Amino acid sequence: DRIWLYGGDVASLTETLMNGRFGIMPAWGAAGNGLSEAQLRQVAAYVHQLGGGE
């Protein structure tokens, strides 16, 4: 669907990926010892595009 619970813009998606969502999704960023900030922005842009880029 086209409803983004925590925001569908690239910045909001990057924030969600970096920090996760308590009880819902683990952090993929530095706190989670996962992806770099540049990698997170790339993933966020990809997810944004999948949602229609709106």
C-alpha positions as CSV (number, residue, x, y, z in Angstrom):
1,D,0.0,0.0,0.0
2,R,1.0,3.6,-0.2
3,I,0.8,4.5,3.5
4,W,4.2,4.8,5.2
5,L,3.9,4.4,8.9
6,Y,7.2,6.2,9.8
7,G,7.6,8.3,6.7
8,G,8.4,7.3,3.1
9,D,10.9,9.9,2.1
10,V,14.6,8.9,1.8
11,A,15.6,10.7,5.0
12,S,12.9,9.0,7.1
13,L,13.8,5.6,5.6
14,T,17.5,6.1,6.3
15,E,16.6,7.0,9.9
16,T,14.5,3.8,10.3
17,L,17.2,1.6,8.7
18,M,20.0,3.2,10.8
19,N,18.3,3.1,14.2
20,G,15.6,0.4,13.7
21,R,12.2,0.5,15.3
22,F,11.9,-0.7,18.9
23,G,10.3,-4.1,19.0
24,I,9.7,-4.1,15.3
25,M,13.0,-4.0,13.4
26,P,16.6,-4.2,14.4
27,A,19.1,-1.3,13.6
28,W,21.2,-1.8,10.5
29,G,23.4,1.2,11.2
30,A,26.4,1.8,13.5
31,A,24.4,0.9,16.6
32,G,23.7,-2.5,15.0
33,N,27.3,-2.8,13.7
34,G,25.9,-3.2,10.2
35,L,25.8,-1.0,7.2
36,S,27.7,2.3,6.7
37,E,25.7,5.5,6.4
38,A,26.3,5.6,2.6
39,Q,25.1,2.0,2.3
40,L,22.0,2.9,4.3
41,R,21.2,5.8,2.1
42,Q,21.5,3.6,-1.0
43,V,19.1,1.0,0.6
44,A,16.7,3.8,1.6
45,A,16.7,5.2,-2.0
46,Y,16.0,1.7,-3.3
47,V,13.1,1.1,-0.9
48,H,11.8,4.6,-1.7
49,Q,11.8,3.8,-5.4
50,L,9.9,0.5,-4.8
51,G,7.2,2.5,-3.1
52,G,6.7,4.6,-6.2
53,G,9.2,7.4,-5.2
54,E,6.5,9.6,-3.9
